[in-house]
């Protein structure tokens, strides 16, 4: 049963649990224990750390029985079997219906290897924390707000990029309790001091920008070279609260890494970022969570597309969290500057950790509040896909009720997508956006569309409760006035929103409760609705610009002027929709530059511009091209197309005369496995040999046809390449001009092979 807690509205440390509410138990687990900030499971026990309201950390333990579920029993040493209820799966004889539990983690691992060798169908997680939380019904951070946990930020400055032959210069630290320190000295002294600080301050979370790929692996390797055990994790404490090794039987079953709190780096995995995946290697610090803002800001920005790059300085400038006196230093010069001006480097590093803390408060709050629902460690929740999170909620619900779990259906490639259409291009004004609030989730709820294998009917109640709680949180957000309260309620409603909008996507995954036919039904009805909305707008005198899945950009009728009139017009259009589907006024704009589907620029009445689509702002583009597009868009929105032609010619002449710096011509390339294996990536492989998969390199086009590293620049850029590339940048804006003839007149194609400053520039 869930522990008694107050209903909404919440107290100062709110916990969204309603006493006796089964759907809340579905979302948050059946055990309402609050203020758990970390847990580790190994051997036959789970250890929990609880941060009390007075900020003390206390420990507790519970039995841990590792488990897996098979489609049939097998001779597994140490397994204790339980038949799961197969009601509703009589026609699915291969469902996961035999639960095997073990008395220790080593027994589980032995059984796992046997199951794999025998190629048996099994549902299991080689993640003891996830296993423990799923079976216990506990989750982290119940009853806590984001600001109540103890978060520490870490950043290192080094002589070079390789930890095998480059030393640490300094370590900068800060936390959300007001602490800040720059650790200097000999490298062993700094490492020992780092261990001492983390053990003394005892943070729940360690945050850093690129901390998984750089800072922690670098620190670990340097500690290894100096034979210093990197004990950054939470250690066992005896009855007097002193750190030490306990001797009871339960503790002896813990692995050495947990017992001694040492840092461990795991095997490579992938994190989903939008429609792509990026490799990373998890780093484990017992009893603490690791949050990498470099990865999370990519997930945060995926739909918004506001960032041209993910370096900390660029992100901080874009989001307005950089200090007014922000120091920027080239990484390859830091060691040299350190020898000349240590205070400058110290200030630079202190600003790094300050920005990391503020950035984490923007990009990790959603995952923090999701951790109160999802049975997993916070660091893993932050890197997991939303489909996997919903799957964990479903699996926990079925395990709690002792029910069998279906094997996933085969996925279908012919599931139709949402309806998209561009009806008008060019510069258009004024513009209103109408959006169907949570179109697909609303359709699923109003039409009772759910997976056909959800025999316990958990899927839609989960979705309905998330929707209900989000509405309550949004209502409280409108009522509160303090910044901390607004931060809490906005973070909470955001965590609900992300999961709500992922329920449709879950249907099309390869996870246990998938259902492609249900997904197809949702999109079919959604297309009909959004087409109906577009038709209704035009029948009432509006001009539709673009339709995109669940929203419509349009020019309102001539007699609809001002925000209030625009809102009333949207309400009028929305009145035709069926019950449970709401059309919302989602913004008004002074102008819109419409190019093609999902590629446009919006200009607000305050003068801010919002770029959407890779053709206008791609992180793969060279800086000079991004700058050209941004300036050209500004002139087009102002109705000065002729000036775009002048800008284009001036930029061409600067290129021809080498008047644009190499830093603006170079582009960033990510090193992937294909960099070294694909025949089409030979040029990239040649400049990336000393780097690792996942790293970035800055490269430019050389006159001899090869790629060169920016750091090796030798005044040998290939000018004709960059001139042709500028023309291609300009071609992305072709639909913005009155006609193709006007575009060709203003944007002539450069002469192929143009060199130096002699001869004609254009055809």
C-alpha positions in Angstrom: 0.0 0.0 0.0 1.0 3.6 -0.6 2.0 5.5 2.5 -0.6 8.2 3.5 0.3 11.5 1.8 -1.7 14.7 1.2 -3.6 15.1 -2.0 -3.0 18.0 -4.4 -2.4 20.8 -3.7 1.0 19.7 -2.3 2.9 20.8 0.8 6.3 22.5 0.7 8.0 19.2 -0.3 5.1 17.8 -2.5 4.6 14.2 -3.3 1.9 13.5 -6.0 0.4 10.5 -4.3 -3.2 10.1 -3.5 -4.0 7.7 -0.7 -5.7 4.5 -1.9 -5.6 5.5 -5.6 -4.8 2.5 -7.7 -3.8 4.5 -10.7 -1.3 6.5 -8.6 0.2 3.2 -7.6 0.5 2.3 -11.3 2.5 5.5 -11.8 4.5 5.7 -8.7 4.8 2.1 -7.5 3.0 0.5 -4.6 5.5 1.5 -2.0 5.3 5.2 -1.0 8.6 5.4 0.9 9.7 9.0 0.6 13.1 10.8 0.3 15.1 7.9 -1.1 18.0 9.6 -2.9 19.9 6.6 -4.1 19.9 2.8 -4.0 22.3 0.0 -4.9 21.5 -3.7 -5.2 23.9 -6.6 -5.1 24.2 -9.9 -3.5 21.0 -10.5 -1.7 20.2 -7.0 -0.4 19.3 -3.5 -1.6 20.8 -0.5 0.3 18.8 2.7 0.3 20.1 6.2 1.2 17.4 8.6 2.5 18.0 12.4 2.7 16.1 13.6 5.7 14.3 17.0 5.9 17.2 18.3 8.0 19.6 17.2 5.2 21.1 14.2 7.1 21.5 11.0 5.1 20.5 7.8 6.7 20.6 4.2 5.3 18.3 1.3 5.2 18.4 -2.2 3.7 15.9 -4.7 2.3 16.1 -8.1 0.8 16.9 -8.3 -2.9 16.0 -11.4 -4.9 17.2 -11.1 -8.5 14.7 -12.3 -11.1 13.9 -13.1 -14.7 10.8 -14.3 -16.5 10.8 -17.1 -19.1 8.2 -18.5 -21.4 8.8 -22.0 -19.8 10.7 -23.4 -16.9 14.2 -24.7 -17.2 16.8 -26.4 -15.0 18.4 -23.3 -13.6 20.6 -23.8 -10.4 19.1 -21.9 -7.5 15.9 -20.8 -9.2 12.7 -20.6 -7.3 9.7 -20.6 -9.6 6.4 -18.9 -9.6 3.6 -19.4 -12.2 2.3 -16.0 -13.3 -1.4 -15.6 -14.2 -1.9 -16.2 -17.9 -5.5 -15.0 -18.0 -6.1 -13.3 -21.4 -3.1 -14.9 -22.9 -4.6 -18.3 -23.7 -4.0 -17.6 -27.4 -0.4 -16.5 -26.7 1.3 -19.6 -25.4 4.7 -18.0 -25.7 4.1 -15.2 -23.1 6.5 -14.6 -20.3 4.7 -16.6 -17.6 7.4 -18.3 -15.4 9.1 -16.1 -12.8 12.5 -17.3 -11.6 14.0 -15.7 -8.5 17.4 -16.2 -7.0 19.0 -15.7 -3.7 22.1 -13.8 -5.0 23.3 -11.8 -7.9 26.0 -14.4 -8.7 23.3 -17.1 -9.1 21.3 -14.8 -11.4 24.3 -14.1 -13.6 25.0 -17.9 -13.9 21.4 -18.5 -14.9 21.5 -15.6 -17.3 24.5 -17.1 -19.1 22.8 -20.5 -19.3 19.6 -19.0 -20.6 21.6 -17.2 -23.3 23.6 -20.3 -24.2 20.4 -22.3 -24.6 18.7 -19.5 -26.6 15.7 -19.5 -24.3 13.1 -16.7 -24.5 13.5 -14.6 -21.4 12.6 -11.1 -20.1 15.4 -9.9 -17.8 17.4 -6.8 -16.9 21.1 -7.0 -16.1 20.6 -3.9 -13.9 20.2 -4.8 -10.2 18.8 -1.4 -9.2 16.1 -1.6 -11.9 15.2 -5.1 -10.8 15.0 -4.2 -7.2 12.8 -1.1 -7.7 10.5 -2.9 -10.1 9.8 -5.7 -7.6 9.7 -3.5 -4.4 7.5 -0.8 -5.9 9.9 1.9 -4.5 11.1 4.9 -6.6 13.5 7.7 -5.9 12.9 11.2 -4.7 9.2 10.8 -3.6 8.3 13.8 -1.4 11.3 15.9 -2.7 11.6 18.8 -5.0 14.6 19.2 -7.4 16.2 21.8 -5.1 16.1 19.5 -2.1 18.6 17.0 -3.4 22.3 17.7 -3.1 23.9 18.4 -6.5 27.6 18.9 -7.0 29.2 20.1 -10.3 32.6 19.0 -11.5 35.0 20.2 -14.2 38.6 19.5 -14.9 41.3 21.4 -16.9 44.1 19.3 -18.3 47.3 19.6 -20.2 45.9 17.7 -23.2 43.1 15.3 -24.3 44.8 12.0 -23.6 44.8 10.9 -19.9 47.7 8.5 -20.7 50.2 11.3 -21.2 48.5 14.5 -20.0 48.1 15.6 -16.4 45.2 17.3 -14.7 45.9 21.0 -14.1 43.1 21.8 -11.7 39.7 20.6 -10.6 36.8 23.0 -10.2 33.8 22.1 -7.9 30.6 23.7 -6.8 27.2 22.7 -5.5 23.7 23.9 -4.9 24.4 24.6 -1.3 26.7 27.6 -2.0 30.0 25.7 -1.9 32.7 26.4 -4.5 36.4 25.4 -4.7 39.2 25.2 -7.2 41.5 22.3 -6.3 45.1 22.8 -7.2 48.4 21.3 -6.3 50.3 18.2 -7.4 48.1 15.7 -9.3 48.1 13.1 -6.5 47.2 15.9 -4.0 44.3 17.0 -6.2 43.0 13.5 -6.6 43.1 12.8 -2.8 41.5 16.2 -2.2 38.7 15.4 -4.7 37.9 12.1 -2.9 38.0 13.9 0.5 35.6 16.6 -0.7 33.0 14.3 -2.2 33.0 12.1 0.9 32.6 15.1 3.2 30.0 16.9 1.2 28.2 13.7 0.2 26.3 14.8 -2.9 23.4 12.7 -4.3 24.1 13.9 -7.8 27.3 14.8 -9.6 26.8 16.9 -12.7 29.2 17.9 -15.5 29.3 18.9 -19.1 30.7 15.9 -21.1 31.5 14.3 -17.7 30.8 10.8 -19.0 33.1 11.0 -22.0 35.8 13.2 -20.6 36.1 14.3 -17.0 35.4 11.1 -15.1 37.3 8.7 -17.4 40.2 11.1 -17.4 40.2 11.3 -13.6 39.9 7.6 -13.2 42.9 7.0 -15.5 45.0 9.5 -13.7 44.1 8.0 -10.4 45.0 4.5 -11.8 48.4 5.8 -12.9 49.1 7.1 -9.3 47.7 3.9 -7.7 45.0 5.9 -5.9 41.7 4.1 -5.4 39.1 6.5 -6.7 36.6 6.1 -3.9 34.0 8.7 -4.9 31.0 6.5 -4.0 29.0 6.3 -0.8 30.7 3.9 1.6 29.3 1.7 4.3 28.8 3.4 7.7 28.9 1.6 11.0 26.4 2.1 13.9 28.3 5.2 15.1 28.0 6.8 11.6 31.7 6.4 10.8 32.8 5.2 7.4 34.1 1.7 7.5 33.6 -1.9 6.5 30.6 -3.5 8.2 31.0 -7.2 8.9 27.4 -8.5 8.9 26.5 -11.3 6.5 24.4 -9.1 4.2 27.3 -6.7 3.5 29.7 -9.5 2.6 27.5 -10.3 -0.3 28.1 -6.8 -1.9 30.6 -6.6 -4.7 33.9 -5.0 -4.0 33.1 -1.9 -6.1 30.0 -1.2 -4.1 31.7 -2.0 -0.8 34.6 0.4 -1.4 32.7 3.0 -3.4 35.1 3.0 -6.3 34.3 4.4 -9.8 33.6 1.9 -12.5 33.1 2.6 -16.3 30.6 0.3 -18.1 30.4 -1.0 -21.6 29.4 1.2 -24.5 25.8 1.9 -25.0 23.6 4.2 -27.1 21.4 7.1 -26.0 18.5 8.1 -28.2 18.4 11.8 -29.2 15.4 12.4 -31.4 15.6 10.1 -34.4 19.3 9.3 -33.9 21.4 7.6 -31.3 24.7 8.6 -29.9 27.3 6.3 -28.2 28.4 6.7 -24.6 29.9 4.7 -21.8 28.1 4.9 -18.5 30.1 5.6 -15.4 29.0 4.2 -12.1 29.7 5.8 -8.7 28.0 3.7 -5.9 25.2 5.6 -4.2 25.4 8.7 -6.5 23.9 9.7 -9.8 25.8 11.1 -12.7 24.2 13.7 -15.0 25.9 14.7 -18.2 24.5 18.1 -19.3 26.2 17.7 -22.7 24.0 14.8 -23.5 20.8 16.1 -21.9 21.0 19.5 -23.7 21.0 17.6 -27.0 17.8 15.8 -26.0 16.4 19.1 -24.7 17.2 21.0 -27.9 16.2 18.2 -30.3 12.6 19.5 -31.0 13.4 23.2 -30.4 16.5 23.4 -32.7 17.8 26.6 -31.1 21.4 25.5 -30.7 24.0 25.5 -33.4 26.4 23.5 -31.2 26.5 21.9 -27.7 29.7 23.3 -26.2 29.1 24.7 -22.8 29.9 28.3 -23.7 27.7 28.4 -26.8 24.8 26.8 -24.9 25.2 29.3 -22.0 25.2 32.2 -24.4 22.1 31.0 -26.2 20.2 30.3 -23.1 21.3 33.5 -21.3 23.0 31.8 -18.4 26.6 33.0 -19.2 28.3 35.5 -16.8 28.6 39.0 -18.3 32.4 38.8 -17.9 32.6 35.2 -19.2 36.1 34.2 -20.0 36.6 32.0 -23.1 39.9 30.1 -23.6 41.0 27.8 -26.4 41.3 24.2 -25.0 44.7 23.7 -26.7 46.1 26.8 -25.1 44.9 26.3 -21.5 48.1 24.6 -20.3 50.1 27.5 -21.7 47.8 30.2 -20.2 48.0 28.3 -16.9 51.7 28.8 -16.7 51.3 32.5 -17.4 48.1 33.5 -15.7 46.6 31.0 -13.2 43.9 33.3 -11.9 42.5 33.6 -15.4 42.2 29.8 -15.8 40.8 29.5 -12.3 38.0 32.0 -13.1 37.3 30.3 -16.4 36.9 26.9 -14.6 34.7 28.4 -11.9 32.4 29.9 -14.5 32.3 26.4 -16.2 30.8 24.8 -13.1 28.5 27.7 -12.4 27.1 27.4 -15.9 26.8 23.6 -15.6 24.7 24.0 -12.5 22.4 26.5 -14.1 22.2 24.4 -17.3 21.3 21.3 -15.3 18.4 23.2 -13.7 17.1 23.7 -17.2 17.7 20.4 -18.9 17.5 17.7 -16.2 14.4 18.6 -14.2 12.1 16.6 -16.4 14.1 13.4 -15.8 14.4 14.1 -12.1 10.6 14.1 -11.6 10.2 11.2 -13.9 12.5 9.3 -11.5 9.8 9.5 -8.9 7.7 7.3 -11.3 10.2 5.2 -13.2 11.8 2.2 -11.4 15.4 3.0 -12.2 18.4 5.2 -11.1 18.1 8.9 -12.0 21.2 8.8 -14.2 19.7 5.9 -16.2 16.3 7.6 -16.4 18.0 10.6 -17.9 19.6 8.5 -20.7 16.6 6.1 -21.3 14.2 6.5 -24.2 10.6 7.4 -23.4 9.3 4.2 -24.8 11.4 2.2 -22.4 10.2 4.3 -19.5 6.5 3.5 -20.4 7.5 -0.1 -20.8 8.9 -0.2 -17.2 5.7 1.2 -15.8 3.7 -1.5 -17.7 6.0 -4.3 -16.6 6.0 -3.2 -13.0 2.2 -3.1 -13.0 2.0 -6.6 -14.4 4.6 -8.0 -12.0 2.9 -6.3 -9.0 -0.3 -8.2 -9.9 1.5 -11.5 -10.6 0.4 -11.5 -14.2 2.2 -12.9 -17.2 3.7 -10.5 -19.8 3.2 -10.7 -23.5 6.0 -11.1 -26.0 6.0 -8.2 -28.4 4.3 -8.4 -31.8 6.4 -8.1 -34.9 6.5 -4.5 -36.0 5.0 -3.2 -39.2 6.8 -0.9 -41.6 3.6 0.3 -43.2 2.2 2.3 -40.3 1.1 5.6 -41.7 2.4 8.9 -40.2 0.8 12.2 -39.5 -0.5 14.5 -42.1 1.8 17.3 -43.3 1.4 19.8 -46.1 2.7 23.2 -47.1 0.1 25.2 -49.0 1.9 28.6 -49.2 5.6 29.6 -49.3 7.3 32.9 -49.1 7.0 35.7 -46.5 3.5 35.7 -45.0 1.9 37.9 -42.4 0.2 38.0 -39.9 0.3 34.3 -38.7 -1.5 32.4 -36.1 -0.9 28.8 -34.9 -3.7 26.5 -33.8 -2.7 23.3 -32.2 -4.7 20.2 -31.1 -3.6 19.6 -27.5 -1.9 16.2 -27.2 -3.7 15.0 -30.3 -2.6 11.4 -30.3 -3.0 10.9 -26.5 -6.4 12.6 -26.6 -7.5 10.3 -29.5 -6.3 7.2 -27.6 -8.3 8.2 -24.5 -11.4 9.4 -26.3 -11.5 6.4 -28.6 -10.2 3.8 -26.0 -7.3 2.8 -28.3 -4.9 0.6 -26.4 -2.6 -2.4 -27.0 -4.6 -5.5 -27.7 -2.4 -7.5 -25.3 -3.0 -5.1 -22.3 -5.4 -7.6 -20.6 -5.1 -5.8 -17.2 -6.1 -2.5 -18.8 -3.1 -0.6 -17.4 -2.1 1.4 -20.5 -5.0 3.9 -20.7 -5.3 4.4 -16.9 -1.6 5.3 -16.9 -2.2 7.8 -19.7 -5.3 9.2 -18.1 -3.7 9.7 -14.7 -0.6 11.4 -16.3 -3.0 13.7 -18.2 -5.0 14.5 -15.0 -1.9 15.2 -12.9 -0.4 17.4 -15.6 -3.6 19.5 -15.7 -3.4 19.9 -11.9 0.2 20.8 -12.1 -0.4 23.4 -14.8 -3.2 24.9 -12.7 -0.9 25.2 -9.7 1.8 26.8 -12.0 -0.6 29.6 -12.9 -1.4 30.2 -9.2 2.0 30.3 -7.6 4.2 33.4 -7.6 7.6 32.4 -6.1 10.4 31.3 -8.5 11.0 28.1 -6.6 7.4 27.1 -6.7 7.1 27.9 -10.4 10.3 25.9 -11.1 8.8 22.9 -9.2 5.4 22.9 -10.9 6.8 23.6 -14.4 9.3 20.8 -14.0 6.6 18.5 -12.8 4.1 19.2 -15.6 6.9 18.9 -18.1 7.8 15.4 -16.8 4.2 14.4 -17.3 4.0 16.0 -20.8 7.0 14.1 -22.1 5.6 10.8 -21.1 2.1 11.6 -22.2 3.3 12.4 -25.7 5.3 9.2 -25.9 2.3 6.8 -25.4 1.5 6.8 -29.1 5.1 6.2 -30.1 5.3 3.3 -27.7 2.7 1.4 -29.8 5.1 1.3 -32.7 8.1 0.1 -30.8 9.4 -3.5 -30.5 8.7 -3.5 -26.7 6.4 -5.9 -24.9 3.0 -4.2 -25.3 3.4 -2.8 -28.8 0.6 -2.8 -31.3 1.1 -1.4 -34.8 -2.5 -1.7 -35.7 -3.5 0.5 -32.8 -0.8 3.0 -33.9 -2.2 3.0 -37.4 -5.7 3.7 -36.2 -4.5 6.7 -34.2 -2.7 8.3 -37.1 -5.7 7.6 -39.4 -8.1 9.4 -37.2 -5.5 12.2 -36.5 -5.1 12.9 -40.2 -8.9 13.2 -40.7 -9.1 15.6 -37.8 -6.3 17.9 -38.8 -7.6 18.0 -42.5 -11.0 19.0 -41.1 -9.5 21.8 -39.1 -7.6 23.2 -42.1 -10.8 23.0 -44.3 -12.8 24.8 -41.6 -10.2 27.6 -41.3 -10.3 28.3 -45.0 -14.1 28.1 -45.2 -14.2 30.9 -42.6 -11.9 33.1 -44.6 -8.4 32.1 -43.3 -5.5 31.1 -45.5 -3.7 27.9 -44.4 0.1 28.1 -44.7 1.2 24.7 -43.3 -0.4 21.7 -41.7 1.9 19.5 -39.5 0.5 16.5 -37.7 -1.4 18.2 -35.0 -1.1 21.9 -35.7 -2.0 24.5 -38.4 -0.3 27.8 -39.3 -2.6 30.2 -41.0 -3.3 33.8 -41.9 -6.5 34.8 -40.1 -9.4 36.4 -42.0 -9.2 40.1 -42.6 -11.9 40.9 -40.0 -9.9 39.0 -37.3 -7.5 41.5 -35.8 -5.7 41.4 -32.5 -4.9 38.5 -30.1 -8.3 38.3 -28.5 -10.0 38.1 -31.8 -7.6 35.5 -33.0 -8.2 33.4 -29.9 -12.0 33.6 -30.4 -11.5 32.5 -34.0 -9.5 29.4 -32.9 -12.2 28.6 -30.3 -14.8 28.8 -33.0 -12.9 26.5 -35.3 -12.3 24.1 -32.4 -16.1 23.9 -31.6 -16.5 21.4 -34.5 -14.2 18.8 -32.9 -15.5 15.8 -31.0 -15.6 15.6 -27.3 -12.2 15.1 -25.7 -10.3 16.9 -28.5 -9.4 20.5 -27.8 -8.0 23.0 -30.4 -5.8 25.5 -28.6 -4.5 28.9 -29.6 -0.7 28.2 -29.7 0.8 31.5 -30.7 0.7 34.6 -33.0 3.5 35.9 -35.1 4.3 39.1 -37.0 5.5 37.1 -40.0 6.5 33.7 -41.2 9.1 32.7 -43.8 7.7 29.4 -45.2 10.0 27.3 -47.3 9.0 23.7 -47.3 7.5 21.1 -44.8 8.8 21.7 -41.3 11.3 24.3 -42.6 10.3 27.9 -41.7 11.2 30.9 -39.6 8.7 32.7 -37.3 9.1 36.3 -36.3 7.4 37.3 -33.0 5.9 40.7 -32.5 8.9 41.4 -30.1 11.3 40.8 -33.0 12.6 37.4 -31.9 13.1 34.8 -34.7 12.4 31.1 -34.3 14.2 28.8 -36.8 12.7 25.4 -37.6 14.2 22.8 -39.9 17.7 21.6 -40.9 17.7 23.6 -44.2 17.8 26.8 -42.1 19.9 25.8 -39.1 21.9 22.6 -39.2 24.7 21.9 -36.8 26.6 20.2 -39.7 26.8 23.6 -41.5 29.9 25.8 -41.5 29.5 28.9 -39.3 29.9 31.3 -42.3 26.9 29.5 -44.0 24.7 29.8 -40.8 25.6 33.5 -40.5 24.7 34.1 -44.1 21.3 32.3 -43.8 20.5 34.2 -40.6 21.3 37.6 -42.2 19.4 36.7 -45.4 16.3 35.6 -43.5 16.3 38.9 -41.6 16.2 40.9 -44.9 13.6 38.6 -46.4 11.3 39.0 -43.4 11.8 42.8 -43.7 10.7 42.7 -47.3 14.2 43.5 -48.7 14.9 40.6 -51.0 17.1 42.8 -53.2 19.5 43.2 -50.2 19.9 39.4 -50.0 21.5 39.5 -53.5 23.9 42.2 -52.3 24.7 40.2 -49.2 25.3 37.2 -51.3 27.7 39.0 -53.7 29.6 40.6 -50.8 30.1 37.2 -49.1 31.3 35.7 -52.4 33.9 38.4 -52.8 35.1 37.9 -49.2 35.5 34.2 -49.8 37.3 34.9 -53.1 39.7 37.3 -51.4 40.2 35.0 -48.3 38.4 37.6 -46.1 36.5 35.0 -44.0 38.5 33.4 -41.1 39.2 29.7 -41.2 37.3 29.3 -37.9 34.1 30.2 -39.8 34.9 28.0 -42.7 35.6 24.9 -40.6 32.9 22.5 -39.7 32.5 20.0 -36.8 32.3 16.3 -37.6 31.4 13.6 -35.1 33.5 10.5 -35.2 31.4 7.4 -35.5 32.1 3.8 -36.2 31.4 4.5 -39.9 34.2 7.1 -39.9 36.7 4.2 -39.8 34.7 1.5 -41.7 32.9 3.3 -44.6 34.7 3.7 -47.9 32.9 7.1 -48.2 34.5 8.3 -45.0 38.2 7.8 -45.9 38.9 11.6 -45.8 37.4 11.9 -42.3 39.2 8.8 -41.1 42.5 10.3 -42.1 42.1 13.2 -39.7 40.4 11.3 -36.9 42.9 8.5 -36.3 44.0 9.8 -32.9 40.4 10.4 -31.6 37.7 8.1 -30.2 34.2 7.3 -31.4 31.9 10.0 -30.1 34.5 12.8 -30.2 34.2 15.8 -32.5 36.8 17.2 -34.8 36.9 20.6 -36.6 37.9 20.2 -40.2 38.2 22.2 -43.3 38.5 21.6 -47.1 42.1 21.8 -48.3 43.2 22.7 -51.8 44.6 19.2 -52.5 41.1 17.7 -51.9 41.8 16.3 -48.5 40.3 17.3 -45.1 42.5 19.2 -42.7 42.2 19.7 -39.0 41.5 23.3 -37.9 44.5 23.0 -35.5 46.8 22.2 -38.5 45.5 25.1 -40.8 48.2 26.1 -43.3 46.4 28.8 -45.4 45.4 26.2 -47.9 41.5 26.3 -47.8 39.8 25.3 -51.1 38.1 28.6 -52.0 35.9 27.2 -55.0 34.4 24.6 -52.6 33.3 27.3 -50.2 31.9 29.5 -53.0 29.8 26.6 -54.3 28.7 25.8 -50.8 27.5 29.4 -50.3 25.4 29.1 -53.4 23.9 25.9 -52.0 23.1 27.7 -48.8 21.4 30.5 -50.8 19.4 27.9 -52.7 17.7 26.8 -49.5 15.9 30.1 -49.6 14.6 29.8 -53.1 10.9 29.5 -52.1 11.1 32.8 -50.2 11.5 34.8 -53.4 8.7 36.0 -55.6 9.7 33.8 -58.5 12.5 31.5 -59.7 13.6 34.3 -62.1 14.0 36.7 -59.3 16.1 34.2 -57.4 18.4 33.5 -60.3 18.8 37.2 -60.9 19.8 38.0 -57.3 21.6 34.7 -56.6 23.8 33.9 -59.7 25.7 30.7 -59.6 29.5 31.1 -59.3 31.9 30.1 -62.0 33.1 26.5 -61.4 36.8 26.5 -60.6 37.1 30.2 -59.7 40.5 30.8 -58.1 42.2 33.8 -56.7 40.8 37.3 -57.5 41.1 37.2 -61.3 38.3 36.7 -63.8 34.5 36.7 -63.6 32.9 35.6 -60.3 29.6 34.4 -61.7 28.2 32.7 -64.8 
